[in-house]
Amino acid sequence: MEVFFVKAEFILKVVVPPFIIFALLVWLTAENYISGWVMYLLWVIGFVVANIIVTKISTRWSIQRMREKRAKEEKNNDKSN
C-alpha cells in the first residue's frame, strides 16, 4: 500500500506540473495565440521551469532517502557496539 502512495505522490508532484505546462504551451501554439519569438521564448521558459520543478522534487527525495539510510546505518552501528 505504501508503494501505491509513493507512486501517486510521484505522479502528482513530478509528472503533472510539466504536463500542464506543456499542454498549455501546445494549446497556445496550436490556437495561434503565440507565435514567432514569443513562442520560442515561452517554450524555452517552459522547459526551464519544468526541469527546475522535477529537479527540485527529485533532489528533495534523494536527500530524504540518504538521511533515512544514514539513520538506519547509525542505528545498526549503535546496536552492534
C-alpha positions in Angstrom: 0.0 0.0 0.0 2.9 2.3 0.8 4.3 1.8 -2.7 1.0 3.0 -4.2 1.2 6.2 -2.2 4.8 6.8 -3.3 3.8 6.3 -7.0 0.8 8.6 -6.6 2.9 11.3 -5.0 5.5 10.9 -7.8 2.8 11.3 -10.4 1.2 14.3 -8.7 4.5 16.2 -8.0 6.7 15.2 -10.8 4.6 14.3 -13.9 1.6 16.6 -13.6 3.2 20.1 -13.4 5.4 19.7 -16.5 2.4 18.0 -18.3 0.2 21.1 -17.5 2.9 23.5 -18.6 3.5 21.8 -22.0 -0.3 21.2 -22.6 -0.8 24.9 -22.1 2.1 25.7 -24.5 0.8 23.3 -27.1 -2.7 24.8 -26.9 -1.4 28.4 -27.1 0.7 27.5 -30.1 -2.0 25.4 -31.9 -4.6 28.2 -31.4 -2.0 30.7 -32.8 -2.2 32.8 -29.6 1.6 32.8 -29.5 3.9 32.8 -32.5 7.4 33.9 -33.5 9.9 34.9 -30.9 7.3 35.0 -28.1 6.5 31.3 -28.8 10.2 30.4 -28.7 10.8 32.4 -25.6 7.7 30.8 -23.8 8.8 27.3 -24.9 12.3 27.8 -23.5 10.9 29.2 -20.3 8.5 26.3 -20.1 11.3 23.8 -20.4 13.4 25.6 -17.8 10.5 25.8 -15.3 9.6 22.1 -15.8 13.2 21.0 -15.3 13.5 23.1 -12.2 10.3 21.6 -10.8 11.4 18.0 -11.5 15.0 18.6 -10.2 13.8 20.3 -7.0 11.4 17.4 -6.1 13.9 14.7 -7.1 16.6 16.3 -5.1 14.4 16.5 -2.0 13.5 12.8 -2.3 17.1 11.8 -2.8 18.3 13.8 0.2 15.4 12.3 2.3 16.4 8.8 1.2 20.0 9.4 2.1 19.1 10.7 5.5 16.9 7.7 6.2 19.6 5.3 5.0 22.2 7.1 7.2 19.9 7.0 10.2 19.4 3.2 9.7 23.1 2.7 9.4 23.8 4.7 12.6 21.0 2.7 14.4 22.6 -0.6 13.3 26.0 0.6 14.3 24.7 1.6 17.8 23.1 -1.9 18.2 26.3 -3.7 17.2 28.5 -1.7 19.6 
